[in-house]
Amino acid sequence: MGIIQIIISIGAIPAGLSMIIEPNGSGVGMSTEVLLTSPFQDFFLPGIFLLIVNGLFNAAGAFLSFTQNKYAGIFGLMLGIILLLWISIQVYFIGLTHFLQPLFFVIGIIEIVLGYNFYFKMAYRT
């Protein structure tokens, strides 16, 4: 699960920083025109969410996973659900615009399954 969380972090941290630094989306190759049907005028707030939740929290989740922390499973499960919601909301507002959207949706499902398994592995550890 830690590897999946690192992959998510590697994608989310630079993209989130870029959206914060350049809220017009130019740093990630997007335009604010895609946000016309969304509640956002620019990429600043989505960038903060992407950086903190999908980036830094997944990095923390990877640390918990690699150290076999008893909270790693529930943390991974919750982060996987959040990633699915993030992608679903993104596709709802801006449409399916890039191959990374379905890819990270599948990665979110994998994170949920691994988090669930890790949680029950730790819960029944003797």
C-alpha positions as CSV (number, residue, x, y, z in Angstrom):
1,M,0.0,0.0,0.0
2,G,2.9,2.3,0.7
3,I,4.1,2.1,-2.9
4,I,0.6,3.1,-4.2
5,Q,0.6,6.0,-1.7
6,I,4.0,7.2,-2.9
7,I,2.8,7.0,-6.5
8,I,-0.2,9.2,-5.6
9,S,2.1,11.6,-3.7
10,I,4.5,11.9,-6.6
11,G,1.7,12.9,-8.9
12,A,-0.2,15.1,-6.5
13,I,2.5,17.2,-4.8
14,P,4.1,18.8,-7.9
15,A,0.7,19.3,-9.6
16,G,-0.8,20.8,-6.4
17,L,2.2,23.2,-6.0
18,S,2.0,24.2,-9.6
19,M,-1.7,25.0,-9.3
20,I,-1.0,27.1,-6.2
21,I,1.9,28.9,-7.8
22,E,0.2,29.4,-11.2
23,P,-3.6,29.3,-10.5
24,N,-4.3,29.9,-14.1
25,G,-3.4,26.3,-14.8
26,S,-0.5,26.9,-17.1
27,G,1.9,25.0,-15.0
28,V,-0.2,21.8,-15.5
29,G,-1.1,22.5,-19.1
30,M,-4.6,23.5,-18.4
31,S,-6.7,26.6,-18.8
32,T,-9.3,28.1,-16.4
33,E,-11.8,27.6,-19.3
34,V,-12.2,24.0,-18.1
35,L,-13.5,25.4,-14.8
36,L,-16.4,27.3,-16.3
37,T,-18.9,24.6,-15.2
38,S,-17.2,24.2,-11.8
39,P,-17.5,26.2,-8.5
40,F,-13.9,27.5,-9.0
41,Q,-12.6,30.4,-11.0
42,D,-9.0,29.2,-10.9
43,F,-6.9,26.3,-9.7
44,F,-5.7,27.7,-6.4
45,L,-8.2,25.9,-4.0
46,P,-8.1,22.6,-6.0
47,G,-4.3,22.9,-5.8
48,I,-4.3,23.3,-2.1
49,F,-6.5,20.2,-1.7
50,L,-4.4,18.2,-4.2
51,L,-1.2,19.2,-2.4
52,I,-2.4,18.6,1.1
53,V,-4.9,15.7,0.9
54,N,-3.7,13.7,-2.1
55,G,-0.1,14.6,-1.8
56,L,1.1,15.1,1.8
57,F,-1.5,12.9,3.4
58,N,-0.6,10.0,1.1
59,A,3.1,10.6,1.9
60,A,2.2,10.3,5.5
61,G,0.1,7.2,4.7
62,A,3.1,5.7,3.0
63,F,5.2,6.3,6.1
64,L,2.5,4.6,8.2
65,S,2.3,1.7,5.8
66,F,6.1,1.1,5.7
67,T,6.3,1.2,9.5
68,Q,3.4,-1.2,9.8
69,N,1.5,1.3,12.0
70,K,-1.9,0.0,13.2
71,Y,-3.6,3.1,11.7
72,A,-2.1,2.6,8.2
73,G,-5.0,0.5,7.0
74,I,-7.8,2.9,8.0
75,F,-5.8,5.8,6.7
76,G,-5.2,4.2,3.4
77,L,-8.9,3.2,3.1
78,M,-10.0,6.8,3.8
79,L,-7.5,8.2,1.4
80,G,-8.6,5.8,-1.3
81,I,-12.2,6.9,-0.9
82,I,-11.1,10.6,-1.0
83,L,-9.2,9.9,-4.2
84,L,-12.2,8.3,-5.8
85,L,-14.4,11.3,-4.8
86,W,-11.7,13.7,-6.1
87,I,-11.6,12.0,-9.5
88,S,-15.4,11.6,-9.7
89,I,-16.1,15.3,-8.8
90,Q,-13.3,16.4,-11.3
91,V,-14.8,14.3,-14.1
92,Y,-18.3,15.6,-13.3
93,F,-17.3,19.2,-13.5
94,I,-14.6,19.3,-16.2
95,G,-15.2,16.0,-18.0
96,L,-12.9,13.1,-18.8
97,T,-10.0,15.0,-20.2
98,H,-6.9,12.9,-19.5
99,F,-5.9,9.3,-19.2
100,L,-4.7,10.0,-15.7
101,Q,-8.2,10.4,-14.5
102,P,-9.3,6.8,-15.0
103,L,-5.8,5.6,-14.0
104,F,-5.9,7.4,-10.6
105,F,-9.5,6.2,-10.2
106,V,-8.2,2.6,-10.5
107,I,-5.3,3.4,-8.2
108,G,-7.9,4.8,-5.7
109,I,-9.7,1.5,-5.8
110,I,-6.5,-0.4,-5.2
111,E,-5.7,1.8,-2.3
112,I,-9.1,1.1,-0.8
113,V,-8.7,-2.7,-1.2
114,L,-5.2,-2.6,0.2
115,G,-6.2,-0.3,3.1
116,Y,-9.2,-2.6,3.9
117,N,-6.9,-5.7,3.9
118,F,-4.2,-4.0,5.9
119,Y,-6.8,-2.9,8.5
120,F,-8.1,-6.3,9.0
121,K,-4.6,-7.9,9.0
122,M,-3.6,-5.5,11.8
123,A,-6.9,-6.0,13.7
124,Y,-6.5,-9.7,13.9
125,R,-2.8,-9.7,14.5
126,T,-1.9,-11.8,17.6
